Amino acid sequence: MPSKFPVMSARERTPLDPSITPAQIIHLVESFYSKVRQHETLGPIFLREMGEDWGPHLHKMKHFWASVLLKTGSYKGKPVQAHARIQGVTTDNFHEWMDLFEEEVYAIFSPKAASVVLTMAQRIAQSLWLAMFADPFASPPAKFGGRGV
């Protein structure tokens, strides 16, 4: 898989934090999903959805996070629709996902960049949670993860 993402011109591209690099995003996705694969409850959910070959999903997630964090525009997909169809996911799984993600984010990014990444992850998790579990008048959990975003 390529190690670089197609990016928009420097004038159009405004990363959420100037210290975030494509290499960090690649590292985050690879290390995070390695831990997800081994996780007692998350691993089986992902395995059921993706099968044994996680490569296409990792490729998609690298582009997703590059689009979110670096504003590359390289992700083309509909994450809410993709997640809404998954069966057997619980609110606790969202907390587990965020705990693992948060651990990896703090290991890879500077504290300032980690805060930005986790704020975005929190917003995304809340949107996905609402799509999967809630009616339009429900409120998602105020916080997913352990350290507080």
Backbone hydrogen bonds, N-H to C=O, Kabsch-Sander energy under -0.5 kcal/mol:
donor,donor_aa,acceptor,acceptor_aa,energy
12,E,9,S,-0.7
13,R,9,S,-2.2
14,T,12,E,-0.6
16,L,69,L,-2.9
20,I,17,D,-1.6
25,I,21,T,-1.8
26,I,22,P,-2.5
27,H,23,A,-2.4
28,L,24,Q,-2.9
29,V,25,I,-2.6
30,E,26,I,-2.5
31,S,27,H,-2.8
32,F,28,L,-2.8
33,Y,29,V,-2.4
34,S,30,E,-1.3
35,K,31,S,-1.6
36,V,32,F,-2.4
37,R,33,Y,-2.3
38,Q,34,S,-1.0
39,H,35,K,-0.9
39,H,36,V,-1.1
43,G,39,H,-1.2
45,I,41,T,-0.9
46,F,42,L,-2.4
47,L,43,G,-2.8
48,R,44,P,-2.3
49,E,45,I,-1.8
50,M,46,F,-2.9
51,G,47,L,-2.6
54,W,52,E,-1.0
58,L,54,W,-2.7
59,H,55,G,-2.6
60,K,56,P,-2.2
61,M,57,H,-2.7
62,K,58,L,-2.3
63,H,59,H,-1.7
64,F,60,K,-2.4
65,W,61,M,-2.8
66,A,62,K,-1.9
67,S,63,H,-2.3
68,V,64,F,-2.2
69,L,65,W,-3.1
70,L,66,A,-1.9
71,K,66,A,-0.6
72,T,66,A,-1.2
82,A,78,K,-2.2
83,H,79,P,-2.3
84,A,80,V,-2.3
85,R,81,Q,-1.0
86,I,83,H,-1.4
94,F,90,T,-1.2
95,H,91,T,-1.8
96,E,92,D,-2.5
97,W,93,N,-2.7
98,M,94,F,-2.6
99,D,95,H,-2.5
100,L,96,E,-2.3
101,F,97,W,-2.7
102,E,98,M,-3.1
103,E,99,D,-2.0
104,E,100,L,-2.0
105,V,101,F,-2.7
106,Y,102,E,-2.5
107,A,103,E,-1.2
108,I,104,E,-1.3
108,I,105,V,-0.6
109,F,105,V,-2.7
114,A,110,S,-3.3
115,S,111,P,-1.9
116,V,112,K,-1.5
117,V,113,A,-2.8
118,L,114,A,-2.8
119,T,115,S,-2.0
120,M,116,V,-2.0
121,A,117,V,-2.5
122,Q,118,L,-2.5
123,R,119,T,-2.0
124,I,120,M,-2.5
125,A,121,A,-2.9
126,Q,122,Q,-2.4
127,S,123,R,-2.2
128,L,124,I,-2.7
129,W,125,A,-2.8
130,L,126,Q,-2.5
131,A,127,S,-2.1
132,M,128,L,-1.9
133,F,129,W,-2.9
134,A,129,W,-0.6
134,A,130,L,-1.3
138,A,135,D,-2.1
